[in-house]
Each structure stands twice: as structure tokens, then as C-alpha cells.
Amino acid sequence: MIEGKFPGVYLLNRRLATINSVPGYRVYGEKLEMEAGVEYRLWDLYRSKLAAAIHKGLKEMPIKPGSIVLYLGASTGTTPSHVSDIVGKDGGVYCVEFAQRSMRDLITVCERHGNMLPIMGDARQPQEYAEMISDKVDVIYQDVAQPDQADIFLKNSRMFLKDGGWGMIAIKSQSIDVTRQPRKVFEEFVTQMGPEIEVSDQIELSPYDLEHLFIAGKKK
């Protein structure tokens, strides 16, 4: 049984999935299933914070067919590849990654998914890759485990996010301050976002990712 969860996101027998935009190709060993002549990629809740947030009740999904997404902390391409499936051929995903080892795998994924552009860069220095981003983006998705996660988002938002665009951020409390209670770290982070983003969703990601909060909101 196939149900639409959000545009481009499906429930396949109650399991989250996207339509495989590169039929037969697996990015991270995910299961592929055929239904009514269409190949779906099952979306692992333990491997993707976005999948976990959707599963746990994300109210609005700004990443949709045709969206242009700036993805900060793309790693080896697990979640960006599902984002690629969702936005489709009319959308695009700018994939920023700093680690060379991860970038090698990411490039391979981007070569198969024609709407993904790998960018070797430091998300703390958005001016270094500004010339690679041709226009304002609809969504900034950030999964960067750094103490200055808030500053990273705000810098990129002010440079690249269109007015009324969306921010989606996976916050790891231990990366910000290991000595403080996660709840206090999360509250402070959301407050820092206040001048820039009207936060509409706050989702704790346990048991899929411990001590993580996922927030989403629209640029003011």
C-alpha cells in the first residue's frame, strides 16, 4: 500500500520512502522495492535525521518537487540523495561538505544524481563558495556538528536564503556544550534563531538520534 506523506515523500506499507531517481542504484545499502512499476528507496530513520523528523510528526515539509536546497554538512550523501529524489529534475541540491573522505563518496552520489552539486567547503565561510550558488535558495538544511551551529546557519541564511524561505536544522547538543543539559542548549539555540527564523517545528529525534533537536521555520 502506497500513501503520500508529503509531495515526493511516501509511506510504502508504513515505511518511509522516496521514488528512486536513479533506478537500481543504492546510495547507502538501502532497500529498493517495486510497487506498480515504480522503484522506491526505503528511507532509514536511523541514518537520516530528516527521515526521523518526518516520522516523528514534522508538520510542514518545505523540501518539495522543484525546490532548490542548500545542504550544509552533506557528508557521504545519504539524506541529500533522498532530498534529490524529492526535488526531482526541476529542483537542485547544493551539497556543502568539508571532510575530504566524505567528499569522495559524495561526489560519486552526485555523479549519479544529476541535480546534486558537490561543494568542497567550510560552512563557516560561506563567502568561499558563494560563486557556486547561482541564486537564492528555497531551503537551507543544516546538519553540522560544530559548537557554532547557530552562527553557521545565520551566515548562510543571510547570504543565500530567499525571503520566506525555510531553514531546517538538526542540532546536536553535545557538539555545542557537553557540560549543559540538552534542553537548555536547545532553548538557547531556538532563541538565537528568533530574529531570523520563525520556528514552527521542534522535534526531539530520539530514539533515532540521541540528544538531537530538529527545528524548522520560515525566514522572516
matplotlib code that plots the C-alpha trace (Angstrom):
import matplotlib.pyplot as plt

x = [0.0, 1.4, 0.4, 1.5, 3.2, 4.3, 4.9, 7.7, 7.7, 5.7, 4.7, 5.2, 3.5, 4.0, 7.7, 9.1, 10.3, 11.2, 11.0, 14.4, 15.5, 18.4, 16.6, 18.7, 21.2, 21.7, 23.4, 24.0, 22.7, 19.0, 16.3, 14.7, 11.1, 8.9, 5.2, 3.0, 6.1, 7.8, 11.0, 11.1, 14.1, 13.2, 14.4, 16.2, 15.1, 18.4, 20.5, 18.7, 17.6, 15.2, 13.5, 13.3, 11.8, 9.2, 8.4, 8.0, 5.5, 7.0, 4.1, 5.4, 7.8, 9.3, 11.5, 9.3, 9.4, 11.2, 12.8, 16.4, 18.1, 21.4, 22.5, 25.2, 27.0, 26.2, 28.6, 28.5, 25.2, 22.7, 20.0, 20.9, 20.2, 16.7, 16.3, 17.4, 14.7, 12.1, 13.1, 13.4, 14.7, 13.3, 15.0, 18.5, 20.7, 23.9, 25.9, 28.5, 31.0, 34.3, 35.7, 37.8, 36.9, 33.2, 33.5, 34.9, 31.8, 29.5, 31.0, 30.1, 26.5, 26.3, 27.6, 24.6, 22.0, 22.2, 20.5, 23.2, 26.2, 29.1, 30.9, 34.1, 33.9, 33.7, 30.1, 31.5, 32.9, 30.0, 31.7, 34.2, 31.5, 29.2, 30.1, 28.9, 25.4, 23.7, 20.6, 18.8, 17.6, 14.2, 15.5, 18.7, 19.1, 21.9, 23.4, 26.8, 28.1, 30.0, 29.8, 28.9, 26.0, 23.7, 26.3, 26.8, 23.2, 22.7, 25.7, 24.4, 20.8, 21.7, 23.7, 21.6, 18.1, 15.3, 12.8, 10.1, 12.4, 12.8, 15.5, 15.7, 18.4, 19.5, 21.0, 23.4, 23.6, 26.8, 28.6, 27.6, 28.2, 28.8, 28.5, 24.9, 21.6, 20.4, 17.1, 18.9, 21.2, 18.1, 16.2, 19.2, 19.6, 16.0, 16.2, 19.3, 17.2, 14.4, 15.5, 15.9, 13.6, 10.0, 10.4, 7.3, 8.5, 10.7, 11.2, 13.4, 14.8, 15.2, 15.4, 16.8, 19.4, 20.0, 20.4, 19.3, 16.6, 15.3, 13.8, 12.2, 10.9, 10.3, 12.7, 11.1]
y = [0.0, 3.4, 6.6, 10.2, 11.7, 14.9, 15.8, 13.4, 11.5, 8.3, 5.7, 2.3, -0.2, 2.3, 2.6, 6.0, 6.1, 8.2, 7.3, 6.3, 8.9, 6.5, 3.1, 0.2, 2.4, 2.2, 5.1, 3.5, 0.0, 0.9, -1.5, -1.0, -2.0, -2.0, -1.0, -0.6, -0.4, 2.3, 1.8, 3.2, 3.7, 2.9, 5.8, 4.6, 6.5, 5.7, 7.0, 10.3, 13.0, 14.4, 11.0, 10.7, 14.2, 13.3, 10.1, 11.9, 14.4, 17.2, 19.5, 21.2, 19.9, 22.8, 20.5, 19.5, 18.9, 21.8, 23.2, 24.5, 23.3, 24.3, 21.3, 22.1, 19.1, 16.7, 14.0, 11.0, 11.8, 9.7, 12.3, 14.6, 11.7, 11.4, 15.2, 14.8, 12.3, 14.7, 17.8, 16.0, 17.2, 20.7, 21.2, 21.1, 20.4, 22.3, 19.8, 21.5, 19.2, 19.9, 16.4, 15.0, 11.4, 12.1, 14.3, 11.4, 9.3, 12.4, 13.1, 9.6, 10.1, 13.5, 12.0, 9.6, 12.2, 14.9, 17.5, 17.4, 19.7, 18.8, 21.8, 21.2, 24.0, 25.1, 26.1, 28.6, 30.5, 30.8, 33.5, 30.9, 29.1, 31.9, 32.0, 28.4, 29.2, 31.0, 32.3, 32.4, 29.1, 27.9, 25.8, 25.6, 22.3, 22.1, 19.1, 20.4, 19.1, 22.2, 24.5, 27.5, 25.8, 28.9, 31.3, 28.9, 28.9, 32.6, 33.4, 31.1, 32.3, 35.9, 35.2, 32.5, 32.0, 33.9, 35.9, 33.5, 30.5, 27.8, 26.7, 23.1, 22.4, 19.2, 20.5, 18.2, 19.5, 17.6, 19.4, 22.8, 22.3, 18.9, 20.3, 21.6, 19.9, 19.3, 21.1, 24.3, 24.1, 23.7, 26.5, 28.9, 27.8, 28.5, 31.9, 32.7, 31.8, 34.2, 37.3, 35.3, 32.3, 31.9, 28.4, 26.3, 22.8, 21.5, 17.7, 15.7, 12.9, 10.1, 7.1, 7.6, 10.2, 10.9, 14.4, 15.9, 18.5, 19.1, 22.6, 24.0, 27.5, 30.2, 33.2, 36.4]
z = [0.0, -1.0, 0.7, 0.1, 3.2, 1.6, -2.1, -3.1, 0.2, 0.5, 3.0, 1.5, 3.7, 6.6, 5.8, 4.7, 1.1, -1.9, -5.6, -6.8, -9.3, -10.4, -10.7, -9.5, -7.6, -3.9, -2.0, 1.4, 1.1, 1.5, 0.4, -3.0, -3.6, -6.7, -6.5, -9.5, -11.8, -9.7, -7.8, -4.2, -1.9, 1.7, 3.9, 7.0, 10.1, 11.9, 9.1, 8.3, 10.7, 8.2, 7.9, 11.7, 11.9, 9.3, 11.0, 14.4, 13.1, 11.1, 10.3, 7.2, 4.6, 2.6, 0.5, -2.4, -6.1, -7.8, -4.6, -4.6, -1.4, 0.2, 2.2, 4.8, 6.1, 3.2, 4.5, 2.1, 0.6, 2.5, 3.2, 0.3, -2.1, -0.7, -1.0, -4.6, -5.2, -3.7, -5.6, -8.9, -12.2, -11.8, -8.4, -7.2, -4.1, -3.4, -1.2, 1.1, 2.8, 4.5, 5.1, 2.2, 2.9, 2.9, -0.2, -2.2, -1.6, -2.0, -5.5, -6.6, -5.5, -7.2, -10.4, -10.4, -9.3, -11.9, -9.7, -6.9, -7.0, -4.6, -3.0, -1.0, 1.5, 5.1, 6.1, 8.5, 5.5, 3.0, 1.0, -0.2, -2.2, -2.9, -6.6, -7.0, -5.8, -8.7, -6.9, -3.6, -2.4, -1.1, 1.8, 3.9, 5.5, 8.1, 9.8, 11.1, 14.4, 15.4, 18.6, 16.4, 14.7, 15.1, 13.6, 10.7, 9.9, 10.3, 8.0, 5.2, 5.6, 5.2, 2.1, 0.3, 1.7, -0.1, 1.9, 3.0, 2.5, 5.1, 7.5, 8.7, 11.3, 13.1, 16.4, 18.3, 21.9, 22.7, 19.9, 21.3, 25.0, 26.6, 30.1, 29.9, 29.8, 26.2, 26.9, 27.9, 24.8, 22.5, 24.1, 23.7, 20.1, 19.2, 20.9, 18.7, 15.6, 16.7, 14.8, 11.5, 11.6, 12.8, 14.2, 13.7, 14.4, 17.3, 17.3, 19.5, 17.4, 20.0, 19.7, 16.2, 17.1, 20.8, 22.2, 18.8, 18.2, 14.7, 14.1, 11.0, 10.3, 7.8, 7.2, 8.5]

ax = plt.figure().add_subplot(projection="3d")
ax.plot(x, y, z, "-o")
ax.set_aspect("equal")
plt.show()
